[in-house]
Amino acid sequence: MSFRFIAVFVFAATLQTNIAKVTQVYEHDYSSRLVPLLTEVLRFPTAQFEVDGPVAQKAWLAKTAHDLGFTYRDAGLIVEIELPGPPGAPVLGLMVHGDVQPVDADAWSVAPFSGKADETYVYGRGSADDKGPLVQALLAMKALAQSGVPRTHTVRLLVGSDEESANTDVTTYLKTHPAPDYTLVLDSNFPVVVGEKGWNSLSVTTDPASERPGVAKPYSVFFINAGLAASIVPDRAEMKLRWKEDGSATPNWQPLMDAINAAPRPPDTRVAMQAQGDTLWIVAYGHSAHAGVNLEGGRNALVALARVLDGKLPSGGADDLLAFVRAAGTDIYGTGLGITDRDPLWGRYAVNIATIKPDANDAKRSTLTINIRRIPPRTGPELKTKMEEYVAAFNKRTGASLTATGFYDDEPLGFNPNAKIVRRLLADYGAATGTKNPKPAISGGGTYAKRLPNSIAFGMWFPDKPYPGHDVDEKNPIADLQKGTKVLIHALVDIATGERIVEPFKP
């Protein structure tokens, strides 16, 4: 038996002993704190443009870090919470974000920032994305600190503040702070994500109230609105029609309402209508979902609205927008936009027909935004050219005058599936869950791994569950929160108590 074999055997045995020790400390002393801490941090509204919530949450982070015995540093848009290692030790980063997607509170059956929990779930915006992983990281770090297991690394938790919006926090942070030697981004799927699709968007703008000569309708469009954000499948889309005041007829909405009720619509969507004098209010309802991670779990209300109104609107701007929705919303892969790309590893595009909102520069115009999660090898500029050509052809074919803009700067992020850190994390996940030969994942959701050098997404969502982030009534199973924390403990003990990983992203 060689010395090297003996050394490897002893290291493996020691690692398993240390993992068991840290896990025991967590189960005995800290697992009971997970739900209370998570319900506390969920009470801070931290969506974009909130003012008081982010300030209160940062104060909570400072107090919680102090109570757990960690070093706390306010680095502006990012907070550092640190478990120090020996002098000069390499730094293992853990990264999460404390901001959340916006909510339509009226659509929730629980108050989104109430911090509600029962025996099975923790409810609230951020329970999965990404405040659940924030609390899991804090408690996994505390269990490691309390266990007495010697550390070879400093563990530094980075808490970002605008991942769901401007995404400038990491770029700003890196101007004055070094990145950790390697970082696990806790904001995606287990077991480990080796590919993140590019986040792009196509926007088309027009005046929805404009009309062209054509088949006359006795009513006109004066309001259209749909969706909350590009990364959320819209669960509500609405339009208001007004009977034209020509004095020739009393408003009669019933034939139109009957035709709408009889029209085909996507599965698991519904349409409600209310006629009041010269106004008809039409609302389509679906089911929200994360546009990058759980697009197939959504039920698109905007696509439903477009389909039931096919052929029923005056020829003009609003009808053009909904005709574009019908074409682009053929499926969730972009087929209607002429995108048929697929790859054995990366899969297909993910396309969310996301919002119709008043244009920021002209209140008389409205903009339809479509979120496109792009796979290699097509580049952002190539997709931009393809989408602009598609819109031009649509205008020529239909007589519309849609103006195309978009965002195409984000590129896919890929890792070698045989990289050292990928193999380590797969082994940690397999050992923690009893999974044989776990396979790395591809995600439509972009994470901080695209912004922070030497970082990769590792959990905290299990692959056999539909992801609830960005959803109405977002909730996180307590059993999965506990299970995920133990997976993280495996990875923490493996990396933070072992030798520095040299060139971790190479085989």
matplotlib code that plots the C-alpha trace (Angstrom):
import matplotlib.pyplot as plt

x = [0.0, 1.5, 2.0, -0.2, -3.0, -2.8, -2.8, -5.9, -7.6, -6.8, -8.0, -11.3, -11.9, -11.1, -13.4, -16.3, -15.7, -15.6, -18.7, -20.5, -19.3, -20.4, -23.8, -24.4, -23.7, -26.1, -28.9, -28.5, -27.9, -28.9, -31.5, -34.3, -33.2, -33.6, -37.3, -37.3, -34.4, -35.9, -39.3, -37.5, -35.6, -38.7, -40.4, -38.2, -39.6, -36.4, -37.7, -36.3, -37.2, -38.0, -36.3, -36.9, -36.8, -33.2, -32.0, -33.8, -32.5, -28.9, -29.3, -30.7, -27.7, -25.3, -27.1, -27.5, -23.8, -22.8, -25.1, -23.6, -20.0, -19.1, -17.1, -19.5, -18.4, -20.6, -19.2, -21.9, -24.1, -22.6, -22.4, -19.5, -20.1, -17.0, -15.8, -12.0, -9.5, -5.7, -3.6, -3.1, -5.7, -7.4, -11.0, -14.0, -16.8, -20.5, -22.8, -26.5, -28.7, -31.0, -33.2, -36.3, -38.6, -41.6, -45.0, -48.7, -49.8, -53.5, -52.7, -51.2, -53.2, -50.7, -49.1, -45.8, -43.8, -45.5, -42.9, -45.5, -44.6, -46.4, -45.2, -44.4, -43.5, -42.0, -44.0, -43.0, -41.2, -37.6, -38.2, -36.6, -35.0, -32.8, -33.3, -33.7, -30.1, -28.9, -30.1, -28.9, -25.4, -25.4, -26.3, -24.0, -21.1, -22.1, -22.2, -18.7, -17.4, -18.9, -17.8, -14.1, -13.1, -9.9, -10.3, -7.8, -9.9, -11.6, -15.3, -16.8, -20.5, -21.3, -24.9, -25.8, -28.5, -29.6, -29.3, -33.0, -32.7, -29.7, -27.2, -24.4, -23.5, -20.7, -19.1, -19.1, -17.8, -14.9, -13.6, -12.4, -12.5, -10.8, -12.9, -12.7, -10.3, -13.4, -17.1, -20.2, -23.2, -26.3, -29.0, -29.8, -30.1, -28.3, -26.1, -23.9, -24.6, -22.1, -24.1, -26.1, -28.0, -27.7, -30.3, -31.6, -34.8, -36.7, -39.0, -41.5, -43.2, -46.3, -49.3, -52.0, -54.8, -53.9, -56.2, -55.7, -58.4, -60.0, -62.9, -64.8, -65.4, -67.9, -65.3, -61.7, -58.8, -57.9, -55.9, -53.6, -51.3, -49.7, -47.0, -44.7, -41.2, -39.3, -38.1, -41.7, -44.3, -47.3, -50.2, -52.4, -53.1, -55.8, -57.4, -60.1, -62.4, -64.6, -67.7, -67.3, -69.5, -71.1, -74.7, -75.8, -76.1, -76.4, -73.3, -73.9, -71.0, -72.7, -71.8, -68.2, -68.2, -69.8, -67.2, -64.4, -65.8, -66.0, -62.4, -59.7, -57.1, -54.0, -54.6, -55.0, -55.8, -59.1, -60.6, -63.0, -65.0, -67.0, -69.2, -70.2, -71.9, -69.5, -66.6, -65.6, -62.8, -61.2, -58.7, -56.8, -55.4, -52.6, -49.9, -46.6, -43.2, -39.5, -38.9, -35.4, -35.7, -39.3, -40.8, -42.7, -44.4, -46.0, -49.3, -49.0, -51.9, -50.7, -50.7, -54.2, -55.4, -53.9, -55.5, -59.0, -58.9, -57.7, -59.8, -61.8, -60.0, -59.8, -56.9, -54.1, -51.6, -53.1, -54.1, -50.5, -49.0, -51.3, -50.7, -47.0, -47.7, -49.6, -46.8, -44.0, -46.0, -46.4, -44.3, -41.8, -38.7, -38.9, -40.2, -42.7, -39.7, -37.9, -35.6, -35.2, -31.7, -31.1, -28.0, -27.4, -26.0, -27.7, -31.1, -33.2, -33.9, -36.4, -38.7, -41.1, -43.7, -43.4, -44.9, -46.8, -46.2, -46.4, -43.3, -40.9, -40.3, -43.8, -46.9, -49.1, -47.0, -46.7, -43.9, -44.1, -41.1, -40.1, -37.4, -35.1, -32.7, -30.1, -27.9, -24.6, -23.3, -25.4, -24.0, -26.0, -25.3, -26.4, -29.6, -30.2, -29.9, -32.3, -34.9, -34.8, -35.2, -38.1, -39.9, -39.3, -40.8, -43.8, -44.4, -44.3, -46.6, -49.2, -49.0, -47.9, -45.4, -43.7, -40.3, -37.8, -35.3, -33.7, -30.9, -28.4, -25.3, -25.5, -23.7, -24.1, -21.6, -20.2, -17.8, -15.9, -18.0, -14.7, -13.3, -11.9, -14.4, -17.3, -16.2, -15.8, -19.2, -20.9, -19.2, -20.3, -23.9, -23.9, -22.6, -25.0, -28.1, -27.2, -27.4, -25.3, -23.5, -25.3, -25.1, -24.3, -27.1, -27.9, -30.0, -31.9, -31.5, -28.4, -26.6, -23.7, -21.4, -21.5, -20.2, -17.9, -14.6, -14.0, -17.5, -20.1, -23.7, -24.2, -27.9, -29.9, -32.9, -33.3, -33.7, -36.8, -38.9, -40.5, -38.7, -41.1, -38.9, -40.7, -44.0, -47.2, -47.3, -43.6, -42.9, -40.0, -40.4, -38.9, -37.7, -35.8, -34.3, -32.9, -31.7, -30.1, -28.2, -26.7, -25.6, -23.9, -22.2, -20.7, -19.3, -18.1, -16.3, -14.8, -13.4, -12.9, -11.0, -9.0, -6.0, -6.3, -7.8, -5.2, -6.8, -10.3, -12.0, -9.6, -9.8]
y = [0.0, 3.3, 6.3, 8.4, 5.9, 5.9, 9.7, 9.8, 7.2, 9.1, 12.4, 10.9, 9.3, 12.6, 14.5, 12.3, 12.5, 16.3, 16.5, 14.4, 16.6, 19.8, 18.3, 17.1, 20.6, 22.1, 19.6, 20.0, 23.7, 25.6, 23.8, 25.1, 28.7, 28.4, 29.1, 32.0, 33.7, 33.3, 34.7, 37.7, 38.6, 38.0, 40.9, 43.5, 44.6, 44.8, 45.0, 47.7, 51.3, 50.3, 52.6, 51.6, 47.8, 47.6, 49.9, 47.8, 44.6, 45.8, 46.6, 43.1, 41.6, 43.5, 42.4, 38.8, 38.6, 40.0, 37.6, 34.7, 35.8, 36.8, 39.7, 42.2, 44.8, 47.2, 47.4, 49.6, 47.7, 44.4, 43.3, 41.0, 38.5, 36.6, 33.5, 34.1, 31.4, 31.3, 34.4, 34.4, 31.7, 31.5, 32.8, 30.6, 32.9, 32.2, 34.7, 35.4, 38.4, 40.1, 41.9, 40.4, 40.6, 43.0, 41.7, 42.3, 41.8, 41.6, 38.4, 36.6, 34.5, 35.4, 38.8, 38.6, 40.3, 38.8, 36.1, 33.4, 29.8, 26.6, 23.1, 22.5, 25.8, 29.2, 31.7, 35.1, 36.9, 35.8, 32.6, 30.7, 33.5, 34.4, 34.9, 31.2, 30.6, 33.6, 32.1, 28.6, 30.0, 31.9, 28.8, 26.4, 28.8, 29.0, 25.2, 25.0, 27.7, 26.1, 22.5, 23.1, 21.6, 23.4, 25.6, 26.2, 28.9, 32.1, 31.8, 35.1, 35.5, 38.2, 39.6, 41.6, 44.2, 44.7, 41.3, 41.4, 44.8, 46.9, 44.2, 46.8, 45.7, 43.2, 45.5, 48.3, 46.1, 44.8, 48.3, 48.5, 44.9, 41.7, 38.8, 35.6, 32.9, 30.9, 31.4, 29.3, 31.3, 30.0, 31.2, 28.4, 24.6, 21.7, 19.9, 22.4, 24.7, 24.4, 26.6, 29.8, 31.0, 34.6, 37.1, 39.1, 40.9, 42.2, 45.2, 46.5, 49.8, 51.5, 53.6, 51.1, 53.6, 54.2, 52.8, 52.0, 51.8, 48.4, 46.5, 49.0, 48.3, 50.2, 50.4, 51.5, 50.5, 53.0, 50.8, 47.8, 46.5, 43.1, 41.6, 42.7, 42.2, 40.6, 37.6, 36.7, 34.9, 37.3, 36.0, 39.0, 40.9, 43.4, 45.6, 48.2, 49.1, 52.1, 52.3, 55.0, 58.0, 58.4, 58.6, 55.8, 53.0, 52.1, 50.1, 46.4, 44.4, 41.0, 39.7, 40.5, 38.9, 35.8, 35.6, 36.0, 33.3, 31.0, 31.6, 29.1, 29.9, 28.3, 25.6, 26.7, 30.3, 32.1, 35.4, 37.6, 40.6, 43.4, 45.7, 49.0, 51.5, 52.4, 50.5, 46.8, 45.6, 42.3, 40.6, 37.4, 35.3, 32.8, 31.6, 33.3, 31.6, 32.3, 32.9, 31.4, 28.4, 27.4, 28.8, 25.6, 25.9, 29.3, 30.0, 33.1, 35.5, 37.9, 35.1, 34.1, 37.7, 37.9, 34.6, 35.4, 38.8, 37.5, 39.2, 41.2, 44.5, 47.5, 47.3, 49.3, 49.5, 47.4, 44.7, 44.8, 44.2, 41.3, 39.8, 40.0, 38.2, 35.5, 34.9, 35.0, 33.0, 29.9, 28.0, 28.8, 28.1, 30.9, 28.9, 31.7, 34.2, 31.9, 30.4, 26.7, 26.3, 23.4, 21.8, 18.4, 20.1, 23.5, 22.5, 25.2, 28.9, 29.9, 32.8, 34.6, 37.0, 39.2, 42.7, 45.4, 48.8, 52.5, 53.5, 55.4, 58.2, 58.6, 57.9, 57.6, 54.6, 51.1, 48.6, 44.8, 43.2, 39.6, 37.9, 35.6, 33.2, 32.4, 29.4, 29.2, 29.5, 32.5, 35.8, 38.7, 40.9, 38.0, 37.6, 41.4, 41.3, 38.3, 40.0, 43.3, 41.4, 39.5, 42.8, 44.4, 41.4, 41.4, 45.1, 44.5, 41.5, 43.1, 46.8, 47.4, 50.1, 48.5, 50.0, 47.4, 47.9, 45.4, 44.2, 41.8, 42.4, 39.4, 36.2, 32.6, 31.4, 27.9, 25.8, 22.6, 19.8, 18.1, 21.0, 20.3, 22.3, 20.9, 17.3, 18.2, 19.8, 16.9, 14.5, 16.6, 16.7, 13.0, 12.1, 14.5, 13.2, 9.6, 10.4, 8.2, 9.9, 13.3, 15.2, 18.9, 21.3, 24.0, 26.9, 29.6, 31.8, 34.1, 34.4, 36.4, 33.8, 36.0, 39.0, 37.6, 36.0, 32.4, 31.7, 29.0, 28.4, 25.6, 25.1, 25.8, 24.3, 20.5, 19.3, 17.3, 20.3, 23.1, 26.4, 28.8, 32.0, 34.9, 33.1, 34.4, 32.8, 32.0, 29.4, 27.1, 23.6, 23.5, 20.0, 21.2, 24.1, 21.8, 19.3, 22.0, 23.3, 19.9, 19.7, 23.1, 21.8, 19.0, 21.4, 23.9, 21.2, 19.7, 23.0, 25.2, 22.6, 21.2, 22.4, 25.4, 24.3, 25.2, 26.3, 25.1, 25.8, 23.5, 19.7]
z = [0.0, -1.1, 1.2, -1.2, -0.9, 2.9, 3.0, 0.8, 2.9, 6.1, 4.7, 3.5, 6.9, 8.7, 6.3, 7.0, 10.8, 10.6, 8.4, 11.0, 13.8, 12.2, 11.1, 14.7, 16.1, 13.5, 14.3, 18.0, 18.4, 15.3, 13.1, 15.3, 14.6, 10.8, 10.6, 13.1, 11.4, 8.0, 9.1, 10.5, 7.4, 5.2, 6.9, 5.1, 1.7, -0.4, -4.0, -6.3, -5.2, -1.7, 0.8, 4.4, 3.8, 2.7, 5.5, 8.1, 6.6, 6.7, 10.4, 10.9, 9.1, 11.4, 14.5, 13.4, 12.4, 15.8, 17.7, 15.8, 16.5, 13.0, 11.6, 9.9, 7.4, 5.5, 2.0, 0.5, -1.9, -0.5, 3.1, 4.2, 7.1, 7.8, 9.7, 9.9, 9.1, 9.9, 8.9, 5.1, 4.6, 1.2, 1.2, 0.3, -0.6, -0.2, -2.1, -1.9, -2.5, 0.0, -2.6, -4.1, -7.1, -6.9, -5.8, -6.5, -2.9, -3.9, -5.8, -2.8, -0.4, 2.4, 3.0, 1.0, 3.7, 6.8, 7.5, 7.9, 8.6, 9.4, 10.1, 6.4, 4.7, 5.2, 3.1, 1.6, -1.1, -0.9, 1.0, -1.9, -3.8, -2.0, 1.7, 2.5, 1.3, 3.2, 6.5, 5.5, 4.9, 8.3, 10.2, 8.3, 9.0, 12.7, 13.0, 11.5, 13.8, 16.9, 16.0, 16.8, 13.4, 12.3, 9.3, 6.6, 4.8, 5.8, 4.9, 3.7, 3.1, 0.6, 0.7, -2.4, -2.7, -6.4, -8.1, -9.1, -10.7, -11.8, -10.9, -10.2, -6.7, -7.5, -10.2, -7.7, -4.9, -7.0, -7.6, -3.9, -2.7, -3.8, -4.8, -2.7, -4.1, -5.1, -4.4, -4.2, -5.3, -3.4, -5.8, -8.2, -8.5, -6.9, -7.5, -9.3, -12.3, -15.2, -17.6, -17.2, -20.2, -21.4, -20.1, -23.1, -24.0, -27.0, -26.6, -29.2, -28.7, -30.3, -29.5, -28.4, -29.0, -32.6, -35.3, -39.0, -41.6, -41.7, -40.3, -38.1, -34.5, -32.3, -29.5, -29.0, -26.7, -24.0, -21.5, -21.6, -18.9, -18.1, -15.9, -13.1, -14.5, -17.3, -15.2, -14.0, -16.0, -15.9, -13.9, -14.8, -18.0, -18.6, -21.2, -21.1, -24.1, -24.5, -26.7, -29.3, -28.6, -32.0, -30.6, -33.0, -30.5, -26.9, -25.7, -26.2, -24.9, -24.7, -28.2, -27.6, -24.1, -25.5, -28.2, -25.7, -23.4, -26.4, -27.6, -27.0, -24.3, -22.9, -20.3, -16.7, -17.5, -17.2, -18.3, -16.3, -17.7, -16.3, -18.4, -17.0, -19.3, -22.1, -20.6, -20.8, -18.5, -19.5, -17.2, -18.0, -15.1, -15.2, -12.8, -12.2, -12.1, -12.5, -16.2, -16.1, -13.7, -13.8, -17.1, -17.8, -14.4, -15.4, -17.1, -19.1, -18.7, -21.4, -24.0, -22.8, -23.2, -26.7, -27.8, -26.6, -28.3, -31.7, -34.4, -31.9, -31.7, -34.0, -36.4, -34.8, -32.0, -29.3, -31.8, -33.2, -29.8, -29.1, -32.5, -31.8, -28.4, -30.2, -32.7, -30.1, -27.6, -29.8, -27.2, -24.4, -26.6, -29.1, -32.0, -32.8, -33.1, -35.5, -32.9, -33.2, -31.6, -29.3, -27.8, -26.1, -23.0, -22.9, -24.1, -25.8, -25.3, -22.7, -23.8, -21.5, -23.0, -19.9, -19.7, -21.5, -19.7, -20.6, -22.4, -20.1, -22.6, -24.0, -21.9, -25.0, -26.1, -24.6, -24.7, -24.9, -23.3, -24.0, -21.9, -23.9, -22.2, -24.9, -25.3, -27.2, -29.9, -31.1, -29.7, -28.3, -31.4, -33.7, -31.7, -31.9, -35.6, -35.9, -33.6, -35.5, -38.8, -37.3, -36.2, -39.6, -41.3, -38.9, -39.6, -43.3, -43.2, -40.9, -41.5, -37.9, -37.0, -34.0, -32.9, -31.7, -28.9, -26.5, -24.3, -25.7, -23.6, -21.3, -22.5, -21.4, -18.7, -19.0, -16.9, -17.7, -16.2, -15.3, -13.4, -10.0, -8.1, -10.1, -9.3, -5.6, -5.4, -7.2, -4.8, -1.8, -3.0, -3.8, -0.3, 1.5, -0.4, -1.2, -4.9, -7.1, -10.0, -9.8, -13.0, -13.3, -14.2, -16.8, -15.7, -17.5, -14.5, -14.3, -11.0, -9.5, -11.0, -14.1, -12.2, -9.5, -10.7, -9.8, -8.7, -9.5, -8.6, -6.0, -4.9, -2.8, -4.7, -5.3, -8.9, -8.3, -7.2, -9.2, -8.3, -6.5, -6.7, -8.4, -7.9, -6.2, -2.8, -2.9, -0.3, 0.7, 2.3, 5.7, 5.1, 2.0, 3.9, 6.5, 3.9, 1.8, 4.9, 5.5, 1.8, 2.3, 5.4, 3.4, 0.9, 3.6, 5.6, 2.4, 1.1, 4.1, 6.1, 3.2, 1.1, -1.2, -4.5, -7.2, -10.5, -9.3, -12.7, -14.6, -14.8]

ax = plt.figure().add_subplot(projection="3d")
ax.plot(x, y, z, "-o")
ax.set_aspect("equal")
plt.show()
